[in-house]
Structure formats: C-alpha cells, structure tokens
Amino acid sequence: MAFSTIRILFKKVFTFLILLSAFTSQLYSQTAQSEESDTLRINLDEIRVQATHSSITIGKAPLSISYLNRSVADMTARPAATLNELTFTLPGVWISNRGNHALGERMTIRGMGWRSPFGVRGITVVLDDIPLTVADGQTIMNLVDPAMVQSLELLRGPSATFWGNSSGGVLYMRTRPPANSPAFSYRTYAGSYETMKHELRWHDIINGVRINAYGSYSQSDGFRDHSASKYFRGGFSAGFDLTENSTFEARLIYSGMPKAQHPGSLSAEDAANSPSMAWPAFENLRAGKDFQQVMLSGNYVHQLESGLLNISAHSTYRDLNNPLTFGVIIVDRLAGGTRASYNFENLPVNLQIGGEIKWQRDEREQRNNVGGEPGNQLSTDQTDFVNNQALFFQISKSLDNFTLSTGLRADRMQFKVDDFIENNNSDRSFNSLNPSFGFNYQFNNARLFANMSTTFEAPTTTEFKNRPGGGTGFNPDLKPEKTVGVETGVRGFLENMNIEYDLALFNLNVTDLIIPFEEFEGGPTLFRNEGKTQHYGIEAHIRMQPNEYLSIDAMYTWVNATFKEGDFENNSVPGVAPHRSGAMISLYQGEHTFSSDFEWVGEYYADSNNTALNNSYSIVNTRYTYSGFTFESWGISPFISVENIFNTRYNTSVAINAFGGRFYEPGADRHFLVGFRLNLF
C-alpha cells in the first residue's frame, strides 16, 4: 500500500476513533454517576502498568495495552501447558505452540519476532519482575510455567524507552495469586499422549514476611514421534518491610528439563499424510535439549519525601546441552543486571530518571554428534561477552482530561568473543537512542490515545556467531535492526452493558532487517541484513459480561507485513498470519462452569520467497469444572478438558526459510485431560 493510502487510512480511522469516544462518552455519561455501576472503570484506573517500569496506570497510558486476570475456574480447568492458551484472546500477540519443547513457542507481536528459529526474539518477557530477556536480546521461555501465571500485561508496540534492546513488545507476567485465594492448592491431571502433571501452590504471611511459592512436574510423550518432554519448575518469593517507608523482596525461579526431544519440521506432504512422524535425521541423531536454569533477584523500594527510589538486581545461570543434526551445542551462561530509578512526586510534572546495566557471559562449545552425545571433533570453543549500559528518563503532565508523555533512553552495547581454536578474538559495539512521545485524552467513559515509539534489536550472540561461509568470531557484516512505530486507538466502557472495548491502528517501519536462512539441509540457521519491512494493521478486543451467567472475551487482529526493499521486495513477511481471531465463552450455572475457546488463523507464508503457504485453520477447545465439593476448610474441583474437539488437521507453526521445503510443524489431533484441584483455605 502506498504511503498516501496509509495516510488517508490513518486519518479516517483517527477521525472514527474520536467520534466513537465522544459518542460513547455522551451516551453513557448518566450511568457514570453511579459508583456501583462504575466498578470496571475505577478498577482499570487503579491498575498500575508493571510492564512500563513506571507509575502509569492503564487508564492514562498513551499505549496499546492488553491485560488478563485469570479466574478461579480458568486456573482450575485450563491445562495451560503453553502460553498460547493464555493469550489467544489478546490482540496483537500471537504465540504458536509448536508441540516441541526443545524449541519452545513462537511469539510475535504485530509481526515483530517473526524470524526466531527457537525461543523468542525481538520481544521482552518478564516474570515476577525478573527479565527473562538477557543482554543480547534472547528470551528462553522454558522458565515460565503458564499454569502458574495469575495475570499478565502486554505492551503491543515498540517499547525501547522502557526496556531497551529487543523490545518490539513486552509480555509481563505475575504468579502471585490474589489475597483471597486459597493458602494452599494442589492440582493434577492426566490424559492423551501419556501426559501427566502435578502442581503445588502456597502463599501466606508469616511474621510479617509475604511468601509466595509454587512448583510443578510434568511429562508427556507428545503428539509426534520423538517429541517427549519432562519438566521440573518452581518459584519462591519473600517480601518484607525494612522500615515504615521501605521494603525488600527476594525471588528465585528454577527450571530443569532433563528431556526435550526435537522431532524437526516436515515437508507439506509429510505434514498432511504423516503428521505425527519425526524427521528421520533428528530422530536418528537424538536431537533435543536438556538444561538446568536458575534465576535470582532482589528489589528494594524506599519512599522518600521527594519521591520513590527503586533498585533491583537479577542474575541467572543456565547449563545447556543441545544435540542437533549438525552437531552438539554446549552452553554455560551467566547473565544478569541491575536497574535504579527515581520517581519525583513533588514536581509540577511526573518525572522518572534512572540507569540500567546488563551483562552476559556464554561459554560455548560445538562438537560432532555421535548418537546424541558430543564427539571428539571440536568446531567451536569460545566465550561470548555482552555488556549493555543505559540511561533514561520518562516525563508526563496531566491537564484536566489531557495527559502528555514523553521519554528517551540511550543504550550502548558491546559484544566480544574470545575464540580458543584460532585465537581470533573479535568485538562489535554500537549505540542507540530511542525516544517516545504520546498523549491520552479522557472522555467520561472512553480514552483516546496516540503515540510514536522506537526500538532496536541487536543480533544475539547466536546470530552473530552463525556466519555465512563458516569461521569463528562474530559476523562483521551483521547490524542491529531498528523500528519506528506509530499507533492510535480508543479504549472504553459501555457500563450499562458491562462491556470493555479496545480498538487500535498501528504502523511499524523496520530497517536493516535481520533475515534467517540455511545453507544446507540440517545446517545451522544463519542471518543477514536484508532491506526493510512495513507492518500495519488493526487490533480489536471486546470483553463483556452481560449477566452473572455469561462472559465473552474476543479479539480480531489484522497485520499486513511486507518487505519493502531487497531480494524479497513486495513479498509478505513469512510466519506472520495477516488475519487472526480468538474468543472464549464461559457459562456459569451454580457449581457448574462450562468454557469454550475458539481460535482462527488465516493462511500465511513459510518462506521469504512466498512459495510455501501454510493453510488457514480453526481450533475449538472445551472445558467443564464442578465446584460443589466445598467445605469449611477445604474444597475439591474435578474438571475435564478436551482440546481440538473437532479433530482439525493443521500445522500449528512453521520453520521460517527451512532448507528443502521442510517448513511445517503439525499440531496435535483431538486429545483430552482429566484432573482435579484441591484447595485448603
């Protein structure tokens, strides 16, 4: 679409949003007089947006923000084995369950992060205030047990002002349950593919110490051959008051995965005719992953007369053994960071200033694969270092119904590698300056917002290392990609109908795009810079509860992501579905709760040449919970969950630009789980 057409589209939608805001404000202004009927709006105004690292609330944020607070019935009956089960009704974000724990889920936000061959790229992920995204921009999601996530927030646009590198969007999750939740709970379920899981949760206040703990064990043979997995995961936090004006909280997160088999991707024919098969080379060489990872953090908050001081620090250790068809990768990682900010509270404006330091040290080896074990042929032996220093400020001013916000962050990143095979040490460094600017205007029952924001995405150490033509050291030609985004939208409430809605229009321009490709079958994924992309589209979300028996949560996302320069000019960006919708409907009949999910994904390309298409598909899941076994000090709730109830044959994800046309990763057939949750009050 030409620039003039986009400008006209923006103008028309912007005008529509203003009219919609004014209309809903006037139409429902009389109902706003009742405090009881205004509960939804008041609650939203009070929710502090944790994902912005600031005191901003959802009601005043000049950003596209989604949030989810999970209900008791959802925490009980939803398996939540992967994060896509929590996010399919949130606009903008798309998480694909590959059914492959060795790779993890694919995550994109407005098409950002599309190139990731494993883990997450281009998006910042935070769990209980601990950034899972390390200094070079990699995010490993294995630490997250989605079943333990109580609430989440999603920033849907570029967010480098808040988070720096690799923040084309932000997913912020919390595991702490509400204060009125059972002090102790145990959940277990079992079902198809020899799946079994046990979960424990506990929270309490002991001698003034606020404690939250959880742990889980899960195992499954998986739908596909050679896709079995085993997990141990847990978390613990303890917070207490140091003085009347200061608090401290310590956190620990652990994840161990002794087994995660890697079945590989398939050709279109194999995916259609034999979807449960594994690619023979992956099975014969026992491709997969096993790792241990632990993260620690501490957070100190001190309320002073002039403002709020917040200091946090975190560190992580990861031990990875990763057999693949071209070799065995062994990585020992130490990483961490610290951040300090100060929020001035007695100024005519709201002002936050601060600084942040991140660091990363990877000891990396690559050996030949001998039956899934590392052999004697050493092809890589190096230590990678990453350092990131940043200074930032954020400032906002409210004038009656109008709030103006701006921010700026300056980052310096340094990459260094010590190679022990060829004694060829190399380093790369660059600077990045990222501003943001936005406004928010409040009507009685609606808010109009618009903003411009930026982000940058440095190549990760893996992307730097995997250089075309082979060799050691970092790829000297690979550069960070940069994104400038603009968006506008309206959030509002139709109070007499108990409806919350969110509509946003966005445009992203990405330059120095980092493209993944393979040089030979089974070879490593390599990367190069290739021109520009443009992403624009519309996001719509509605959440409603017309009566005490029914609730509906639904979204629709349209993303047009295309290459604007280079070898693939005018082609669609692969791995990004232009059209998606999702909905959840829940029925409450006394002690019985019925819930159904619907997700539809339109067709999209699997390669940059746009020669391979992944067909559209729709999936329906359903769950039932009975909560009638409740007594004075305990209660038990049995449940059943049926996934893909219509037994749809589909590919849940794709391997972007994979060699030999093996793009497709089949999704599971119809399967079920049965279990119960025990609560002690």
VENLIN-V287229 format. One record per residue. N is the residue number from 1. NEAR is the number of other C-alpha atoms within 10 Angstrom. Layout:
n: (N | N)
near: (NEAR | NEAR)
This chain:
n: (1 | 2 | 3 | 4 | 5 | 6 | 7 | 8 | 9 | 10 | 11 | 12 | 13 | 14 | 15 | 16 | 17 | 18 | 19 | 20 | 21 | 22 | 23 | 24 | 25 | 26 | 27 | 28 | 29 | 30 | 31 | 32 | 33 | 34 | 35 | 36 | 37 | 38 | 39 | 40 | 41 | 42 | 43 | 44 | 45 | 46 | 47 | 48 | 49 | 50 | 51 | 52 | 53 | 54 | 55 | 56 | 57 | 58 | 59 | 60 | 61 | 62 | 63 | 64 | 65 | 66 | 67 | 68 | 69 | 70 | 71 | 72 | 73 | 74 | 75 | 76 | 77 | 78 | 79 | 80 | 81 | 82 | 83 | 84 | 85 | 86 | 87 | 88 | 89 | 90 | 91 | 92 | 93 | 94 | 95 | 96 | 97 | 98 | 99 | 100 | 101 | 102 | 103 | 104 | 105 | 106 | 107 | 108 | 109 | 110 | 111 | 112 | 113 | 114 | 115 | 116 | 117 | 118 | 119 | 120 | 121 | 122 | 123 | 124 | 125 | 126 | 127 | 128 | 129 | 130 | 131 | 132 | 133 | 134 | 135 | 136 | 137 | 138 | 139 | 140 | 141 | 142 | 143 | 144 | 145 | 146 | 147 | 148 | 149 | 150 | 151 | 152 | 153 | 154 | 155 | 156 | 157 | 158 | 159 | 160 | 161 | 162 | 163 | 164 | 165 | 166 | 167 | 168 | 169 | 170 | 171 | 172 | 173 | 174 | 175 | 176 | 177 | 178 | 179 | 180 | 181 | 182 | 183 | 184 | 185 | 186 | 187 | 188 | 189 | 190 | 191 | 192 | 193 | 194 | 195 | 196 | 197 | 198 | 199 | 200 | 201 | 202 | 203 | 204 | 205 | 206 | 207 | 208 | 209 | 210 | 211 | 212 | 213 | 214 | 215 | 216 | 217 | 218 | 219 | 220 | 221 | 222 | 223 | 224 | 225 | 226 | 227 | 228 | 229 | 230 | 231 | 232 | 233 | 234 | 235 | 236 | 237 | 238 | 239 | 240 | 241 | 242 | 243 | 244 | 245 | 246 | 247 | 248 | 249 | 250 | 251 | 252 | 253 | 254 | 255 | 256 | 257 | 258 | 259 | 260 | 261 | 262 | 263 | 264 | 265 | 266 | 267 | 268 | 269 | 270 | 271 | 272 | 273 | 274 | 275 | 276 | 277 | 278 | 279 | 280 | 281 | 282 | 283 | 284 | 285 | 286 | 287 | 288 | 289 | 290 | 291 | 292 | 293 | 294 | 295 | 296 | 297 | 298 | 299 | 300 | 301 | 302 | 303 | 304 | 305 | 306 | 307 | 308 | 309 | 310 | 311 | 312 | 313 | 314 | 315 | 316 | 317 | 318 | 319 | 320 | 321 | 322 | 323 | 324 | 325 | 326 | 327 | 328 | 329 | 330 | 331 | 332 | 333 | 334 | 335 | 336 | 337 | 338 | 339 | 340 | 341 | 342 | 343 | 344 | 345 | 346 | 347 | 348 | 349 | 350 | 351 | 352 | 353 | 354 | 355 | 356 | 357 | 358 | 359 | 360 | 361 | 362 | 363 | 364 | 365 | 366 | 367 | 368 | 369 | 370 | 371 | 372 | 373 | 374 | 375 | 376 | 377 | 378 | 379 | 380 | 381 | 382 | 383 | 384 | 385 | 386 | 387 | 388 | 389 | 390 | 391 | 392 | 393 | 394 | 395 | 396 | 397 | 398 | 399 | 400 | 401 | 402 | 403 | 404 | 405 | 406 | 407 | 408 | 409 | 410 | 411 | 412 | 413 | 414 | 415 | 416 | 417 | 418 | 419 | 420 | 421 | 422 | 423 | 424 | 425 | 426 | 427 | 428 | 429 | 430 | 431 | 432 | 433 | 434 | 435 | 436 | 437 | 438 | 439 | 440 | 441 | 442 | 443 | 444 | 445 | 446 | 447 | 448 | 449 | 450 | 451 | 452 | 453 | 454 | 455 | 456 | 457 | 458 | 459 | 460 | 461 | 462 | 463 | 464 | 465 | 466 | 467 | 468 | 469 | 470 | 471 | 472 | 473 | 474 | 475 | 476 | 477 | 478 | 479 | 480 | 481 | 482 | 483 | 484 | 485 | 486 | 487 | 488 | 489 | 490 | 491 | 492 | 493 | 494 | 495 | 496 | 497 | 498 | 499 | 500 | 501 | 502 | 503 | 504 | 505 | 506 | 507 | 508 | 509 | 510 | 511 | 512 | 513 | 514 | 515 | 516 | 517 | 518 | 519 | 520 | 521 | 522 | 523 | 524 | 525 | 526 | 527 | 528 | 529 | 530 | 531 | 532 | 533 | 534 | 535 | 536 | 537 | 538 | 539 | 540 | 541 | 542 | 543 | 544 | 545 | 546 | 547 | 548 | 549 | 550 | 551 | 552 | 553 | 554 | 555 | 556 | 557 | 558 | 559 | 560 | 561 | 562 | 563 | 564 | 565 | 566 | 567 | 568 | 569 | 570 | 571 | 572 | 573 | 574 | 575 | 576 | 577 | 578 | 579 | 580 | 581 | 582 | 583 | 584 | 585 | 586 | 587 | 588 | 589 | 590 | 591 | 592 | 593 | 594 | 595 | 596 | 597 | 598 | 599 | 600 | 601 | 602 | 603 | 604 | 605 | 606 | 607 | 608 | 609 | 610 | 611 | 612 | 613 | 614 | 615 | 616 | 617 | 618 | 619 | 620 | 621 | 622 | 623 | 624 | 625 | 626 | 627 | 628 | 629 | 630 | 631 | 632 | 633 | 634 | 635 | 636 | 637 | 638 | 639 | 640 | 641 | 642 | 643 | 644 | 645 | 646 | 647 | 648 | 649 | 650 | 651 | 652 | 653 | 654 | 655 | 656 | 657 | 658 | 659 | 660 | 661 | 662 | 663 | 664 | 665 | 666 | 667 | 668 | 669 | 670 | 671 | 672 | 673 | 674 | 675 | 676 | 677 | 678 | 679 | 680 | 681)
near: (10 | 6 | 8 | 9 | 10 | 13 | 10 | 11 | 13 | 17 | 12 | 11 | 17 | 21 | 11 | 14 | 22 | 18 | 12 | 17 | 24 | 18 | 15 | 18 | 21 | 13 | 13 | 16 | 15 | 10 | 15 | 18 | 10 | 9 | 10 | 10 | 14 | 18 | 13 | 15 | 20 | 13 | 11 | 14 | 14 | 13 | 14 | 17 | 22 | 20 | 24 | 20 | 16 | 16 | 15 | 20 | 16 | 22 | 23 | 25 | 26 | 28 | 29 | 27 | 22 | 20 | 18 | 16 | 14 | 15 | 10 | 10 | 21 | 20 | 16 | 26 | 29 | 22 | 24 | 17 | 15 | 22 | 22 | 18 | 17 | 22 | 19 | 26 | 28 | 27 | 30 | 32 | 25 | 25 | 20 | 21 | 23 | 23 | 24 | 25 | 27 | 25 | 23 | 21 | 26 | 27 | 25 | 25 | 25 | 32 | 27 | 27 | 23 | 22 | 26 | 22 | 21 | 19 | 18 | 26 | 29 | 32 | 28 | 27 | 28 | 21 | 19 | 20 | 19 | 26 | 21 | 25 | 25 | 25 | 30 | 26 | 22 | 25 | 22 | 17 | 23 | 24 | 23 | 23 | 24 | 19 | 21 | 22 | 22 | 20 | 18 | 22 | 22 | 26 | 25 | 28 | 30 | 32 | 28 | 30 | 28 | 23 | 25 | 30 | 31 | 34 | 30 | 33 | 28 | 27 | 20 | 24 | 25 | 18 | 22 | 20 | 18 | 11 | 9 | 7 | 15 | 19 | 16 | 17 | 20 | 19 | 21 | 21 | 21 | 20 | 17 | 16 | 17 | 12 | 19 | 19 | 19 | 16 | 20 | 18 | 22 | 19 | 22 | 16 | 13 | 10 | 7 | 11 | 14 | 15 | 19 | 20 | 20 | 22 | 20 | 21 | 19 | 19 | 20 | 19 | 18 | 21 | 23 | 22 | 17 | 25 | 25 | 24 | 23 | 20 | 22 | 18 | 21 | 22 | 24 | 18 | 21 | 20 | 19 | 17 | 16 | 12 | 10 | 8 | 12 | 16 | 16 | 17 | 18 | 18 | 21 | 20 | 23 | 20 | 23 | 20 | 23 | 15 | 18 | 27 | 28 | 28 | 27 | 29 | 25 | 26 | 17 | 20 | 11 | 17 | 22 | 15 | 10 | 13 | 25 | 22 | 20 | 23 | 18 | 12 | 15 | 22 | 22 | 14 | 19 | 22 | 27 | 28 | 24 | 19 | 20 | 18 | 19 | 18 | 22 | 19 | 22 | 20 | 20 | 18 | 20 | 19 | 16 | 14 | 10 | 12 | 16 | 17 | 18 | 19 | 18 | 20 | 19 | 22 | 22 | 22 | 18 | 17 | 17 | 18 | 20 | 24 | 28 | 25 | 23 | 18 | 26 | 26 | 19 | 22 | 20 | 18 | 18 | 18 | 21 | 24 | 22 | 18 | 17 | 18 | 21 | 22 | 23 | 19 | 15 | 11 | 10 | 10 | 13 | 17 | 22 | 22 | 17 | 18 | 18 | 20 | 18 | 21 | 20 | 21 | 21 | 21 | 17 | 18 | 19 | 22 | 20 | 20 | 22 | 16 | 14 | 21 | 18 | 20 | 14 | 10 | 11 | 14 | 15 | 20 | 18 | 24 | 20 | 23 | 21 | 23 | 20 | 23 | 19 | 20 | 20 | 22 | 20 | 22 | 17 | 18 | 15 | 16 | 8 | 8 | 12 | 16 | 18 | 19 | 22 | 20 | 21 | 20 | 23 | 18 | 22 | 17 | 20 | 17 | 23 | 19 | 24 | 19 | 19 | 13 | 12 | 13 | 12 | 14 | 16 | 16 | 16 | 16 | 13 | 13 | 12 | 19 | 18 | 24 | 21 | 23 | 21 | 21 | 22 | 24 | 23 | 21 | 19 | 19 | 24 | 25 | 26 | 27 | 27 | 22 | 23 | 22 | 25 | 26 | 30 | 26 | 26 | 25 | 25 | 19 | 23 | 16 | 19 | 22 | 22 | 19 | 21 | 15 | 7 | 10 | 14 | 22 | 24 | 24 | 22 | 12 | 10 | 20 | 19 | 18 | 21 | 22 | 24 | 21 | 22 | 21 | 25 | 25 | 27 | 27 | 25 | 24 | 25 | 22 | 20 | 12 | 11 | 17 | 18 | 20 | 18 | 21 | 21 | 27 | 22 | 23 | 22 | 25 | 17 | 22 | 21 | 19 | 24 | 23 | 18 | 22 | 20 | 17 | 13 | 11 | 13 | 17 | 15 | 19 | 22 | 20 | 24 | 21 | 17 | 21 | 19 | 21 | 24 | 23 | 20 | 22 | 19 | 22 | 24 | 21 | 23 | 21 | 19 | 19 | 16 | 13 | 10 | 9 | 12 | 16 | 18 | 17 | 21 | 22 | 23 | 21 | 24 | 20 | 22 | 19 | 26 | 22 | 23 | 19 | 16 | 13 | 12 | 18 | 17 | 15 | 18 | 25 | 28 | 26 | 27 | 27 | 24 | 21 | 18 | 25 | 22 | 23 | 21 | 20 | 17 | 21 | 16 | 16 | 12 | 10 | 12 | 13 | 20 | 18 | 22 | 18 | 21 | 18 | 18 | 17 | 21 | 16 | 17 | 21 | 24 | 27 | 24 | 22 | 15 | 15 | 9 | 19 | 17 | 23 | 12 | 15 | 16 | 17 | 19 | 20 | 20 | 21 | 23 | 22 | 24 | 20 | 17 | 13 | 12 | 14 | 10 | 7 | 9 | 14 | 17 | 19 | 20 | 20 | 22 | 21 | 22 | 21 | 20 | 20 | 15 | 13 | 13 | 15 | 19 | 21 | 23 | 19 | 22 | 26 | 24 | 26 | 25 | 25 | 16 | 12 | 18 | 23 | 26 | 29 | 27 | 27 | 23 | 23 | 17 | 18 | 16 | 20 | 21 | 19 | 21 | 19 | 21 | 20 | 19 | 17 | 14)
